[in-house]
Amino acid sequence: MGKYAYNQEALKNLKIEDTSILDRLVDFESAREAHLKKDHSKRDKRLSLKEAIAEFVRDGDISTDAGFAYVRTAHQAYFEMIRQGKKDLHFIGSPNTNQSYMINYGVCRYSHNSYVGAEMRGTDRNYSRQLKAGKVKILSEWSHGSMAQGFKAAQLGCPGVFSKQILGSDIVRYNPYVKVVQNPMRDDPDPVVFIPALYPDVAVIHVHAADKSGNARIYGPAVNDIALAAASRKVIITAEEIVPEIDMRYNNKGVSIPFMYVDAVVELPFGAVPGNMPGHYYWSRQWWEKFLRFGTLTDENLKEFMQYWVLDCKDQFDFVEKLGGAKWAAKARKMTKVAEYDNEDEGFDFSYQAYTPGNDSGIFY
C-alpha cells in the first residue's frame, strides 16, 4: 500500500490522527491486485441474497450506495447486512440516508458523508444523533459531483481528476482526500481541485435484469453505477429478473454492466423496496415518512421500526406483504408507469394520507 499526502486542514478539522483508516479507498495497488485476481470468466454466478452478502461483504469493508437514495437502490441487500450482523463497514453515501439506520446496528461505523434526508419526506434525525453520540465517524465530506468524479477516475484508470467541483465551499476543509492546486495548463492563477480515484471494496447494484454471468441491464439513469462496477473490488448484482444471455444480446438497450466486473448475481424481485424501481414499482412514500417522522426520533423508535420491517422479515416478500401485498404491488406498478408517462395519467390521483405521529393508518399503498 502506498503512502499518501492528505489534506492536513481536513485531518485537523475531522480530528483524524491515524490516517491509515483512509488509505484503502484510494489504494490503487490493492484495487488493481483485486481486479487482476478476480475470476473474469463467463460462468454461472447465481447465489441467494444470503449467500452473496455472507461471502462478499466482510466486516470493515468500504461499501457504497448505488442507484440514487431511494431510486433503484439495493435496500433489501442492506437489510440483509443488518440481519447477518455485519460490522464496522465504511459507507459512501450520496445521499447517505441508507447508511443511517445501519449505524444503530453497528453495520456502519465510518461515513464518507454527503447529505441526509429523503427530500419531501423529512429530515433524518437519527444520523445526527448517532454522530453526536460517537457511534459513527465522518472520514470525508463530498458533493454528489465530486464523488462521481472520483468513481469515474477509477473506472478510467486515472490517478484522479482536476475539477472545479467544491471550489468555494467548506467541503475542501473537511475532505482529507482533495487538494486545491494550480491548474498545470495555465500560467496565470487558476485554482482547481484534485479529486483522487476512489476504489470501494464492495458495491451492491440493483438492476432491472441480468443474465446468470452478470451482464446487467438498467432502465433509466445509471447514476454512478457503471463507474462503480469498474471501480469496486467486489460487485454484487441484484436483479428484478434473470434472463437468458440471448435476451441481453438482442435487447441490449441499457445493458451497461459487463459480466467480467461481477462476482455474484442474485435474482431479487422487489429488491429495491421500499424504494422506487423505474418501470416496476413506485416508492412507498408513507414508509419513508414513517421512518423519518417516527423511526428517526429516538433510538427506541428506530429499534421498534427496524424490528418490524427488517429483523422480523426473512426476505423481500415478507416486506412487501407488510406494505400491502398484491394490492400494494399493483398500485405501485401503476404509479411508476403513470409517473413515467407509460400509462394513462388522466384522472390518476397521486394523493395519499400522509403519516403524522399519533395518526398512523398502517396503510402503505
C-alpha positions, 0 to 999 in steps of 0.5 A, a space after each residue: 500500500 502506498 503512502 499518501 499526502 492528505 489534506 492536513 486542514 481536513 485531518 485537523 478539522 475531522 480530528 483524524 490522527 491515524 490516517 491509515 483508516 483512509 488509505 484503502 479507498 484510494 489504494 490503487 495497488 490493492 484495487 488493481 491486485 483485486 481486479 487482476 485476481 478476480 475470476 473474469 470468466 463467463 460462468 454461472 454466478 447465481 447465489 441467494 441474497 444470503 449467500 452473496 452478502 455472507 461471502 462478499 461483504 466482510 466486516 470493515 469493508 468500504 461499501 457504497 450506495 448505488 442507484 440514487 437514495 431511494 431510486 433503484 437502490 439495493 435496500 433489501 441487500 442492506 437489510 440483509 447486512 443488518 440481519 447477518 450482523 455485519 460490522 464496522 463497514 465504511 459507507 459512501 453515501 450520496 445521499 447517505 440516508 441508507 447508511 443511517 439506520 445501519 449505524 444503530 446496528 453497528 453495520 456502519 461505523 465510518 461515513 464518507 458523508 454527503 447529505 441526509 434526508 429523503 427530500 419531501 419526506 423529512 429530515 433524518 434525525 437519527 444520523 445526527 444523533 448517532 454522530 453526536 453520540 460517537 457511534 459513527 465517524 465522518 472520514 470525508 465530506 463530498 458533493 454528489 459531483 465530486 464523488 462521481 468524479 472520483 468513481 469515474 477516475 477509477 473506472 478510467 484508470 486515472 490517478 484522479 481528476 482536476 475539477 472545479 467541483 467544491 471550489 468555494 465551499 467548506 467541503 475542501 476543509 473537511 475532505 482529507 482526500 482533495 487538494 486545491 492546486 494550480 491548474 498545470 495548463 495555465 500560467 496565470 492563477 487558476 485554482 482547481 481541485 484534485 479529486 483522487 480515484 476512489 476504489 470501494 471494496 464492495 458495491 451492491 447494484 440493483 438492476 432491472 435484469 441480468 443474465 446468470 454471468 452478470 451482464 446487467 441491464 438498467 432502465 433509466 439513469 445509471 447514476 454512478 453505477 457503471 463507474 462503480 462496477 469498474 471501480 469496486 473490488 467486489 460487485 454484487 448484482 441484484 436483479 428484478 429478473 434473470 434472463 437468458 444471455 440471448 435476451 441481453 444480446 438482442 435487447 441490449 438497450 441499457 445493458 451497461 454492466 459487463 459480466 467480467 466486473 461481477 462476482 455474484 448475481 442474485 435474482 431479487 424481485 422487489 429488491 429495491 423496496 421500499 424504494 422506487 424501481 423505474 418501470 416496476 414499482 413506485 416508492 412507498 412514500 408513507 414508509 419513508 415518512 414513517 421512518 423519518 417522522 417516527 423511526 428517526 426520533 429516538 433510538 427506541 423508535 428506530 429499534 421498534 421500526 427496524 424490528 418490524 420491517 427488517 429483523 422480523 422479515 426473512 426476505 423481500 416478500 415478507 416486506 412487501 406483504 407488510 406494505 400491502 401485498 398484491 394490492 400494494 404491488 399493483 398500485 405501485 406498478 401503476 404509479 411508476 408507469 403513470 409517473 413515467 408517462 407509460 400509462 394513462 395519467 388522466 384522472 390518476 390521483 397521486 394523493 395519499 394520507 400522509 403519516 403524522 405521529 399519533 395518526 398512523 393508518 398502517 396503510 402503505 399503498 
